[in-house]
């Protein structure tokens, strides 16, 4: 009997994960909130997703497609959450009432938000449930149309943080059948600080904002927008991220080593230019895109808040958030998750590391 898993979310990541895992022989329960189920009408009617690209070319039959969350997670050991960051607190609240001992919740990706799930589960008295997060989606992917997903590449390595960290090795072994490229890091904070999107999306979006608004989607982000000055700004942000990792004593590596094609380089511009998949990616079409609306308030801002609490200076990151707030017309510092939301406000570095290790 095929191993059952739940995939929560019907966007780019949810389609890719549901199709890929089904194609590799797992029994997938795909969930989308009823408010957005109309976007998946074809999948609800046929249970079929057409997949193409790096994970294979196939038309797969999803075992279950539902808007009943309890039904989706019933009798599954692994719950993959592939929804935007602004919805993580909503999903954490809903799951806290229905998860069962022995289940593992994996946030794809988390950017610290596994801590929101952990906090909510502890408040509700949930026992024996592990929460993990990855540093990025497992896939570089785009929806091609209703029920159709293009997987341009698979991220390798794919970093994994586990809450509590004392469960890391056993959780890694359980998850490797799904994603063999997984590599464990020290904690969910280490994993969140390894997230790719805030580093490579935000400077390009802010420094190309006028061009993006004018082009309305006819703009190749990584070729037209990733010029030398954008690459330098990206590397400046990366240095601040590494300084924060170093302050915790966590291992770190420059972002150029995590993206791009077969060329190993310390230059982020060269790394991106070496991968033909980046050349195919258009957009964003406007400042409502997730590159702005998610990666600034829910990506960079939590990093900066943590850095401030830990006494680490991040002036370039701070400037990106402040300018992003002006561009978007709302306060990105306030909109994203706070350290209180994450359940770590007021903790010293030593207390935080203990909490990450033990979960209490």
Secondary structure, DSSP 4 states (H G I P E B T S, - for coil): -PPEEEEE--SHHHHHHHHHHHHTT-EEEEE--GGGGGGGHHHHHH-EEEEEETT--EEEE-SEEES-HHHHHTT-SEEEE-S-GGGHHHHHHHHHTT--TT-EEEESS-TTTHHHHHHHHHHTT--S-EEEEESS-SEEEEEEETTEEEEEEE-SSEEEEEESGGGHHHHHHHHTTT-TTEEE-S-HHHHHTT-SHHHHHHHHHHHTHHHHHHHTT--BHHHHS--HHHHHHHHHHHHHHHHHHHHHT-----GGGTSSSS---S-HHHHHHT-HHHHT-B---STTSHHHHTTIIIIIHHHHHHHHHHT---HHHHHHHHHHHHHHTS-HHHHS--HHHHT-TT--HHHHHHHHHH--
